[in-house]
Amino acid sequence: MPIVDFLSRGKKILLKLKLLKTFKSNKRVRDLNGTQDTQFKGENVEETEQGIKEITENRDAKPSDITKKASLPKGVDNFKLAESNTDEEDDIAVALVQQQGRMLEPDDQWMAFFKGERRLPPPKTNPKLLALRDDSSVLALPETMSDRIYPNRVKTNISFMKTWVNDKIVSEMSDDEVMEKYYERRETLGFSQMMSVDKNFADMVSVMRNRKRNPSTTRKLLVDSLAYMISRKIWYVGRKPADMNDHQWNEHTKYSRPSEGSYGGGDVWTDFKYDVNYKYQSGVY
C-alpha cells in the first residue's frame, strides 16, 4: 500500500474514532437531561453514518477540528472541568451545571386545566385539606408528566397559567429573589414581546421604571411575564413526557413546530427562536 494511501486511511480512522467518542459523550449528557452537540469547525455534526462520512472524507479535516459544544445557563461564567476527571465525570458535571436555574414544568393535571378539559377547583376551605401539597382541593392523583403535549396543539388558559406560575414558582421566592429574577428577565426579548402585546403590562413596567422598587408590583410583573413565556413555549415546542429526555423530545417534534406568530393575539417576535434549530430544554423559558 502506498504511504499516501496508508496515511489517508489512518487519518480517516482517527477522525471516526474522535467522532464516535464525542457521540458517546453527547449521549451520556443527554441521558442526564443535558444538551451537548458535536461540532466540526464550529458547525453541528449530524450523528449519522452520512455525517461521519462527510467528515472522514474531507481531505482538510483534522481530529482537532472536532469539538463538543454544551450550552451553559445564564450567569455561569467560571465553569471549568477538573483535569483529573474521567470522560464520564466530565459529562456528569456538564449535565448537572446545565440544571442550574431550571424551573418546574406544568404537570398533566394542570395541562388539563389549561386546555379546558378540567375546571380549576376552588381554594381549599377544609382545614384537613390544607396539608396537601397543591392548592387544588381535589388532588387524589399524584402529579404526573406522562402525557405528550405536542407543538401546535395547546393554547393555555392564561389566567390558570398565572395561577400555576404564582403557586409553583414565584410563591417560594423571597422579595429579593423576585427582584433579582425580574430584572434578569426584563433584559430578555421575551419580556419586550410581552410589553408589545399587553398594554396593561407595559404600563406597569413604565410605572416600575419611574418609581422606587415595589415588591408587590414586581411579583405580579414576574408572574405575568413567566406565564406569557411558558404559554408560548408550550404552543411552539410542546412539553415533553417523563419517559423522554429533552434530546429525544427535540428530535421527535422539531419538524412539527408551528410558524412564527401562529400563537395569535399580537404574537410578534423580534427574534423568533422556536424554529427547527431550537434545542428543547425543559424548565428553561
C-alpha positions in Angstrom: 0.0 0.0 0.0 1.4 3.4 -1.0 2.4 5.5 2.0 0.0 8.3 1.0 -2.9 5.9 1.0 -1.8 4.4 4.3 -1.7 7.9 6.0 -5.0 8.8 4.4 -6.6 5.7 5.8 -5.1 6.2 9.2 -6.4 9.8 9.3 -9.9 8.6 8.5 -9.8 6.1 11.3 -8.6 8.8 13.8 -11.4 11.1 12.6 -14.1 8.4 13.0 -12.8 7.4 16.5 -12.9 11.1 17.6 -16.5 11.5 16.3 -17.7 8.3 17.9 -16.1 9.3 21.2 -17.9 12.7 21.1 -21.2 11.0 20.2 -20.9 8.7 23.2 -20.2 11.7 25.4 -23.3 13.5 24.0 -25.5 10.6 24.8 -24.2 10.5 28.4 -25.0 14.2 28.8 -28.5 13.8 27.2 -29.3 10.8 29.3 -28.9 13.1 32.3 -31.3 15.6 30.5 -28.5 17.9 29.5 -27.7 19.2 26.0 -24.5 18.7 24.1 -23.6 18.5 20.4 -20.6 17.5 18.3 -19.2 20.3 16.1 -16.8 20.3 13.1 -15.1 23.7 12.6 -17.9 25.3 14.6 -20.8 23.7 12.8 -23.0 21.0 14.3 -22.4 17.4 13.1 -25.3 15.0 12.2 -24.8 11.9 14.3 -25.4 9.6 11.4 -23.3 7.5 9.1 -23.6 10.2 6.5 -22.4 12.8 8.9 -19.4 10.7 9.7 -18.7 10.0 6.1 -18.8 13.8 5.2 -16.0 14.5 7.7 -13.8 11.4 7.3 -13.7 12.0 3.5 -12.9 15.7 3.9 -9.2 15.9 2.9 -8.7 19.0 5.1 -10.3 17.6 8.2 -8.2 17.1 11.4 -9.2 15.5 14.7 -8.6 18.8 16.4 -11.4 20.3 14.2 -13.9 18.1 16.1 -15.2 19.5 19.3 -18.1 19.3 21.8 -20.5 22.2 22.3 -22.5 22.4 25.5 -24.6 25.5 26.4 -24.3 26.9 30.0 -27.0 28.7 31.9 -27.0 32.4 32.0 -24.7 33.7 34.8 -22.4 30.6 34.8 -19.2 32.1 33.6 -16.4 30.4 35.5 -17.3 26.7 34.9 -14.2 24.6 34.5 -13.7 20.8 34.4 -11.1 19.3 36.6 -8.1 17.9 34.7 -8.2 14.8 36.8 -11.8 14.0 35.7 -12.6 10.9 33.6 -14.7 11.5 30.5 -17.8 10.2 32.4 -17.2 12.6 35.2 -16.9 15.5 32.8 -20.2 14.6 31.2 -21.9 14.4 34.5 -20.6 17.8 35.5 -21.8 19.3 32.3 -25.3 17.9 32.7 -25.5 19.0 36.3 -24.4 22.6 35.7 -27.0 22.9 33.0 -29.7 22.2 35.5 -29.0 25.4 37.4 -31.8 27.9 37.1 -34.3 25.5 35.6 -37.9 25.9 36.7 -40.8 23.5 37.0 -43.0 22.5 34.1 -46.8 22.1 34.4 -47.8 18.5 35.2 -50.6 16.6 33.4 -53.4 17.8 35.7 -52.5 21.4 35.3 -52.2 20.9 31.5 -55.8 19.6 31.6 -56.8 22.8 33.3 -55.0 24.9 30.8 -56.7 23.1 27.9 -60.2 23.5 29.4 -60.6 19.7 29.9 -60.9 20.2 33.7 -62.2 23.1 35.8 -59.8 24.6 38.3 -61.1 23.7 41.8 -61.9 26.5 44.2 -59.4 27.2 47.0 -59.4 24.8 49.9 -61.5 25.7 52.9 -61.4 22.5 54.8 -58.5 22.6 57.3 -57.9 18.9 56.8 -57.0 19.7 53.2 -54.6 22.4 54.0 -51.8 19.8 54.5 -52.0 18.8 50.9 -49.0 20.0 48.8 -51.0 21.6 45.9 -53.5 24.4 46.2 -56.2 22.4 44.5 -59.0 20.8 46.6 -59.0 17.6 44.6 -55.6 16.1 44.3 -56.2 12.5 44.8 -53.9 11.7 41.9 -50.2 12.3 42.1 -48.5 14.8 39.9 -47.6 13.1 36.7 -45.9 14.1 33.4 -46.9 11.1 31.3 -48.8 13.0 28.6 -47.2 14.1 25.4 -48.1 17.7 24.8 -47.2 18.3 21.1 -46.4 21.6 19.5 -49.2 23.5 17.8 -51.9 21.8 20.0 -52.4 23.7 23.2 -53.1 27.4 23.8 -53.2 27.6 27.6 -55.8 29.5 29.6 -53.6 32.4 30.6 -55.4 33.0 33.9 -54.8 29.5 35.0 -51.2 29.7 33.8 -50.7 32.7 36.0 -52.1 30.8 39.0 -49.7 27.9 38.3 -46.7 30.2 37.9 -47.5 32.0 41.2 -48.2 28.9 43.2 -45.4 26.7 41.8 -42.6 29.1 41.1 -42.9 32.6 42.4 -44.6 32.0 45.8 -41.5 30.2 47.0 -39.3 33.2 46.2 -38.3 35.9 48.7 -38.8 39.6 47.7 -35.1 39.8 46.9 -35.2 36.7 44.7 -38.3 38.1 42.9 -36.5 41.4 42.3 -33.4 39.6 41.0 -35.3 37.3 38.7 -37.5 40.2 37.4 -34.5 42.4 36.5 -32.8 39.4 34.9 -35.8 38.7 32.7 -36.5 42.3 31.9 -33.5 42.3 29.6 -34.8 39.4 27.5 -36.6 39.6 24.2 -39.5 37.7 25.6 -40.1 40.4 28.1 -40.1 43.0 25.3 -42.6 40.9 23.4 -44.9 40.7 26.4 -44.9 44.5 26.6 -45.7 44.8 22.9 -48.9 42.7 23.2 -50.2 43.6 26.6 -50.7 47.4 27.2 -51.5 46.9 30.9 -48.3 45.0 31.4 -46.3 47.7 29.5 -47.9 50.4 31.7 -47.0 48.6 34.9 -43.4 48.3 33.7 -43.3 52.0 32.9 -44.5 52.8 36.4 -41.9 50.5 37.9 -39.1 52.3 36.0 -40.2 55.7 37.3 -40.7 54.7 40.9 -38.9 53.0 43.7 -38.9 49.2 43.8 -42.2 47.8 44.8 -42.1 44.1 45.7 -45.8 43.5 45.2 -45.8 45.0 41.7 -42.6 43.3 40.8 -44.0 39.9 41.8 -47.1 40.5 39.6 -44.9 41.5 36.7 -42.7 38.4 37.1 -45.8 36.1 37.2 -47.3 37.8 34.1 -44.1 37.6 32.1 -43.4 34.0 33.0 -46.9 33.0 32.2 -46.6 34.6 28.8 -43.3 32.9 28.0 -44.3 29.5 29.3 -47.6 29.6 27.4 -45.9 30.4 24.2 -43.2 27.8 24.7 -45.9 25.1 25.1 -47.6 26.2 21.9 -44.4 26.3 19.8 -42.4 23.3 21.2 -44.8 21.4 23.4 -44.0 19.8 26.8 -42.1 16.5 26.9 -43.4 13.5 28.9 -41.5 11.9 31.7 -40.4 8.9 29.7 -38.4 11.0 27.2 -35.3 13.2 27.8 -35.0 16.7 26.3 -33.0 15.5 23.3 -35.4 12.7 22.4 -38.4 15.1 22.6 -36.5 17.6 20.5 -35.7 15.1 17.7 -39.3 13.7 17.9 -41.1 17.1 17.5 -38.7 19.7 15.9 -40.2 19.3 12.4 -43.8 19.8 13.7 -43.3 23.2 15.3 -45.8 25.9 14.1 -44.7 29.0 12.3 -43.7 32.3 13.9 -46.7 34.3 15.1 -49.1 31.4 14.9 -50.0 31.8 18.6 -52.0 34.8 17.7 -53.1 37.8 19.7 -50.4 40.1 18.5 -47.7 37.5 19.0 -44.9 39.5 17.3 -41.3 38.3 17.6 -38.2 40.4 17.4 -36.0 37.4 17.1 -38.1 34.1 16.8 -36.2 31.3 18.5 -38.6 28.3 18.3 -37.8 27.1 14.8 -36.4 23.7 13.8 -32.9 24.7 15.1 -34.1 25.4 18.7 -32.8 22.9 21.2 -35.6 21.9 23.6 -34.8 22.3 27.3 -37.3 21.5 30.0 -37.7 24.2 32.6 -36.0 26.9 30.5 -38.2 29.8 29.3 
